[in-house]
Amino acid sequence: MMSGLLVVGGVVLVGSPASVAQVTKSGSKYQLRMKWSKGAKLGYNLEMKQVGGSSAPMKMGIDYVVSSVKGTSGVVDVTVKGMGQEPQKEKLTIDNRGRSTGGSTSGFGNILEFPQEAVAIGGTWKTKANLPGMGGGSMTGTATNTLKGFRTEGGKQFAHVVTDLKTTGGGVTGAGTTNTLISMADGHIFRSSMNLKMSVSMKDSNGKPVNQSVNMAITMTRK
């Protein structure tokens, strides 16, 4: 289940180099878009750990190759590696707002997508998504995204977006907050960190319902 959650974040990270800025000013507001280029490649390192736990962090890698471009959308081959499993592969079509279609696994769905209209600093927009839950079930997620402002790191400019996420279904309820830096040059995520608190419902060997609380920290960093 947690592997799937990481993949959800991973799809948001899909990106490619762009020759013109994709986060642009429109009056007093800003329009956020993603740029797709055929043949572009991008990769991310992901690390997940249980807060307060003694186990070593779980690490994953996600690689993307844009096989073709259709209008403002990219057809993207996604490969997820790690977690002691065989690499998982999906082909998705993702538009310039980060909305994805295709793929057979709900874990490749999207949380953060850009709004249709330009947004002011402090402005918010909402996203809905289906996420993987326990035992092959699914969770319904609602994310409220806020453009907090802009930062400069290493001479490069980034938009700062904070996302408040709520999920339910598939035996899991949860709430989390994600801090994300989006490259103004290409419109794709540079770095993201999430704190996710979940309550997992299951049954013990006697069939009695048991609830378990899990607090996870997830980081995603462009290679």
QUIVEN-V455990 format. One record per backbone hydrogen bond with DSSP energy under -1.0 kcal/mol. CO is the residue of the C=O (numbers start at 1). NH is the residue of the N-H. If there is no record, write none. Layout:
co->(CO,CO)
nh->(NH,NH)
//
This chain:
co->(1,2,3,4,5,6,7,11,22,24,26,29,30,31,37,40,42,43,44,45,46,47,48,49,50,58,60,61,62,63,64,65,66,68,70,73,74,75,75,76,77,78,79,80,81,82,88,90,92,93,94,95,96,97,99,101,105,106,119,120,123,125,127,129,131,134,137,139,140,141,142,143,144,145,146,147,149,151,153,156,157,158,159,160,160,161,162,163,164,165,166,167,168,169,170,171,173,174,175,176,177,178,179,180,181,181,182,183,184,184,186,188,190,191,192,193,194,195,196,197,198,199,200,202,204,208,210,212,214,215,216,217,218,219,220,221)
nh->(5,6,7,8,9,10,11,14,33,31,29,26,119,24,40,66,64,223,62,221,60,219,58,217,53,48,46,81,44,79,42,77,39,75,73,70,94,67,68,92,65,90,63,88,61,85,80,78,76,101,74,98,34,114,95,93,108,109,30,123,147,145,143,141,139,137,133,131,168,129,166,127,164,125,162,122,160,158,156,153,184,151,182,148,149,180,146,178,144,176,142,174,140,172,134,201,199,167,197,165,195,163,193,161,190,191,159,187,22,23,35,183,222,181,220,179,218,177,216,175,214,173,212,210,207,204,202,200,198,51,196,49,194,47,192,45)
//
